[in-house]
Amino acid sequence: MRGFLAELKRRSVFRVAGIYGVVAWVLAQGATLAEEPLFLPGWFDTFVLISLLLGFPAAMLLAWAFDLTPDGVKRTESLPAGLTNPEALNFSPSTPVAARTGTGATANAAPGAAGDAAATSQPSTVSPAFRDVAAPPTRLPLPARLVGASERSPFAFFGRDAELARLGDTQQASVTEQHLRITLISGEPGIGKTTLVAQAARAIHATGANVLYGHCQEGLGAPYQPWSEALSQLIEHTDETLLRQFVDANGLALARLVPDLARRLSMPVPEAGSDADAERFLLLEGVARLLALASKHTPILLVLDDLHWVDAASLQVLRHLVSSAKPMAVLVVGTYRESDLSRGHPLLGALAEL
């Protein structure tokens, strides 16, 4: 019975039932009020009420079997393989996206339903991938940008949850395999890419994982901007003893990317050496080692938003992480506008390599 109720929730049957009830009440009241001014027969309001009652089971059957998407009405997909509990990710997507996932290869995800806001309810059940994960000594707060995107109208999400289930499966793989995974999500401006990621981030954060967020800005072009923003959140909340252990083992090269590392330890930011290639390698390796250390006991979801404005240096970090053999329970999720990728855009080369 519990599984059946969870499946009803996954297919948005409860949500549709609630909305149907509200609309039916409004129509019934309208029919009663309009009967006298419009000189309608006395049985008109009764006819409307009976029609609405008869239409309810039909609406529930349609909600069970189909999703309403920007491409029209589509049949609801069965629960994805590997996600045995329909409530494993207890929220619904609203974003039609093309998602690419993998640790070096890419795969196309099916499009989902559209919308711009997220449901406000917290997931009641978590994916098995997260149940065995120990809670971090210090929980990082959910990044403000993702909080705002996940707490809008509860009526915005209708349709399939294939993309969210895919994110859950990919996160599960990163935890069980201790290997970095990447998911890239594309869509038109305003279609809800960040909202989709915010829903996933909220559910993953609720299980005890840490969520980091970095974004690219149009016209800024600052090297490593999204990584600096995301890793600053991690360093700000990491225990100082752990940071000292990291610096003792790896040096302070990463402080040139994240100055907060030196500030937390009251140490000066080291100057760059004369060998640019060697300095770049130390910086990239520092990112990989920090993520490996931080995710040793606590999984990490790292969101990189608006990658259509990404700089080439930031993509070097992504390439280095993909090729790294260090064990890390990290899922990197990036969003971008495919329509903004002109010929020669650095992200196109990175997509081809991934």
N, C-alpha and C positions, 0 to 999 in steps of 0.2 A: 504493500500500500504506500509506504514511504517513497519507494522508487517511482511509483505512478504519479504521486503528487508532485515530486520533483520534476518529472517529465512534463507535466502540465505547466509548471512554472517556466521551464526552459522554453516551451513553445508559446509562451506569452498568453496562454488561455486565461489565466486569472486576470491578467491586465486587461485583456479584451472584454472579459465579463464585466469588470468594473466600469469600463468606459461605456459599454453597451447599456448598463443599468442607468448611468447618468443621462445618456442621450435619450433612452426610452422614457425616463421620468420627465425630461423637458418636453418631449413630443406629446406625451399624454397630457401634461398640463396645458400645453399650447392648444391641443384639440379641444379640451374642455372650455378654455377661455374664448376660443374662436367660434364655438358652436352658435352662440346667440347673435353676435355681431354679423356673422356671415350667413345667417339664416340656414344653417346646416341642420339636417334631420337629427332628432334626439338620440338616435343610435350611433351617431358618427364617432363619439368619443369611445364608446364600447368597442366599435369595430377597430379603432386604432389600437386600443389596449390589447385586444385579442391578437391582432396582427403582430404586435411587438412581442407578445408572449410566445407565439408560434415561431417567430424569427430567432428567438434566443438560442435554441439548440442548433439551428442551422449556422448561426454565427460562431458557436463554439466549435462545431465540426470544421468550419473553414479556418478558424484560428489554429486548430490542431494540425491541419494538413498543409496550410500554405502560409507564406510570408509575403508581406507587401514591401517591394523593393523599388528603387528608382527605375529599374528595368522592367517593372511590371510585377504581376503576381507570380511567385515561384514556389515550388513545392518545398516544404521544410525538410532539410537534410536530417538523416539519422545521426545519432550521437557519434562523433568521430571515434575511430579506433584508438584504443589506449586510454580513453576517458570513460572509465567504467561507471562513474557516478554522475548522473545528470546535473548534480549540484556542485560538481568539482570547481567550476567557475560560475558562481551563482549570479550572473548578470548577463544582459543581452547587448549586442552591438547595435550601432546605428550607422556605421560608416561603410560605404562601399569602397573597398580598397583593393589594390593589387599588392599582395604581401610576398616578400621574398625571404625565405628562412634558410638557415644552414650554418655550417661552421667553415664554409669555404665554397660550397655550391649554392645555387639558387633554385628556388621552386616557386611556382605561381600559386597563389591562394585564390579560392573562389571569391567573387564579389559578395558583399553583404548588403544589408539594408541601410538606408541613409537617415541622417538626423544630425543635430548639432549639439545636443546636450545629453547628460548622463543621468541615470537613476541615482537616487540618494541612499538607497538601502545598502547596508553592509552585507557582504556574503555571509551566509550562515554555515556553509560547509566549505572546506578547502581541499585543494588537490592533494592526493596522496604524496606527491613529490615534496610537499611542504610540511607534512605532519611530523616527520622525523628530524626536522631542522631545529637545532637549538636556538632559542631566542638570543639576540645579541646582548652583550653586557650593557651597551648603551644604544637605545633605539634611535635611529635617525627619524626626524619628523618627515611626513610626506611633503615633498616640495610644493610650495605655495601655488605654482602655476598648475600643477596637476590637481591640487585640491579644488581650485576654482573651476577647472574644466569638468570635474566629476560630481559637482554638487549643484547642477542646474535642474531644469524641469524634469520631474520623474516620468513625464509622458512622452519623452522624445525618443525612447528606444523601442523600436518595433522591428521584428525580422529575425533573420538567422543569427546565430552566435558562432558561426564557423570560424571567424577570425579570432575571436576571443578564446575559443577552445584551442585553436592552433597556437596561440601565445602561451596558453597553459601547458600544452604538450611540450613546447620548446623549452619553457622554463623547467619543466620536470626533467627533460633530458640534460640540461645544463647542471642540475643538481646531482642527478644520479651518476652522470658520466664525469663530473668535475671538469667540464670542458666548455669553453666560451661558445656561446651561440649568438647568432645575429638574425634579426628580423627587420626588414625594411618595408615600410608601408607608404604607398603613394596614393594620391587623390587630388582632385581639383581644389582650388582655394575655398575655404569655408565649408568643406564637405564633412568635416568632423574627424580628421586624422588624430589630432591631439586629444579629442574627447574619447576616442576609442582607446588610445594608449592610457589615458587617465583612468578609465574604468578598469583596465587590466592592472595598472599600477596600484590602484586602491585595494583591489582584491589580494594582490601579492603582498603588499605592505601589511595587510591585516593578518597575514599568516606568520609574521615575524621577520620577513625579509626586509632588506634596506633598499630604498629607491633613490636613485640619483637623477638629476635633471640638468641638461645643458642645451642651449639653443644657439642657433646662428642668426646673425642680424644682417639685413640687407645693407650693402655698402660699407660695412664696418671693416671686414677683411682682416681682423686681428688674428694672428696665427694661434691655433689651438683653443680658440674661444670656447666652444662647447665643452671641451675636456677640462679646461681650467675652471669653468663654472661648476661642472659636476663634481670634480675631485675636491674642490674647495669645500663642498658640503660634507664630503666624507672626512676630510682632515679636520674640519671644525668640530666634529662630534666624536672623533676617535680618541681613545685614551692616550694621554701624553706618554705613558710608559711604552705603549705599543709603537708610537711614532718614533721614539728614541731608538727602539730596537730596529725599526726599519732604516733609520738614517745610519745607525752604526753598521748595518750590513750592506747598505746600498749607496751611502753618501747623500749629499744634498742637491744632486743635479736636478731632481724633480722640483725643487723650490723655485727654479727659474720659470717653470710652468705654473706652479701653485705657490705663490709667495707666502700664503698662510702657513705652509709647512715650517718655514723658517721662523715666522712670527710666533707660532705655538711653542717652539723650542727656544725662543729668544736667541736665535743664531742669525748671522748675516747671510743674505742670499749670495751664493758664490758667483763670481764673474765667469763668463763663458771662456773656455780655452781657445787656443788658436786653431785647433783641428775641429772644423765645423761638423764633419761627418761623425767623428767620435762623440762629440757633445750631443748630437742628435740621437745617436744610438743610446747613450746613457739616459737621455730623457725618455725615449720610447720604452726602454727596458724598465725604467723606474715606474712608468704607468702600469706596465704588465705586472711587475712584482707587487706594487701596492694593491692592485685589484685581487691578485692571487692571495695575498695575506689577509685582506679585509673580508674576502668571501670564503675563507677557510672553514669558518663555523657558521657563517650567515650568508645566505644567497644574496646576490645583488641584481637588481634590475636597473640598467643604465639607459636613460632615454636621451636621445639626441634629436632635437626638434628642428624642423626647417632646414634640412640638409641641402636643399636647392641653393642655399646661400653659403655652403660650407667652403672653407679654404683648403688648399692642397695639403697644408701641414697637418690639419686635423684628420684628413683621410690617411695620411701616413701612419698615424696612431692606430687607426682602425685596421689597416693592413698588418701592422706589426702584431696586434693582438690576435688576429686570425692565424697568423703563422706561429705564434708562440706555443711552446709545448708545456708551459706551466699549467698545473691543474688550477682551475678557478670555476666557481659556480656563478657565472655571470651571464646574463642575457642582455645583449645590447639591442635596443629597439630604436630605429631611426624613422623619421617621417620626412617626406619630400613631395614637392609638386612636380610630377613628371612633365607637365606642360612648360615648366620653367627651365628645363634642361636643354640649353641650346647646344649646337654642335661644338665640340671641344670642351664642354663642361667637365671639370675634374671628376665629378661624381659618376659620369658615364663610364669613365675608365675604371673606376673602382667597382662599379656594378659588373662590368665585364670580367674583372679579375675574380670577384666573389662568386 
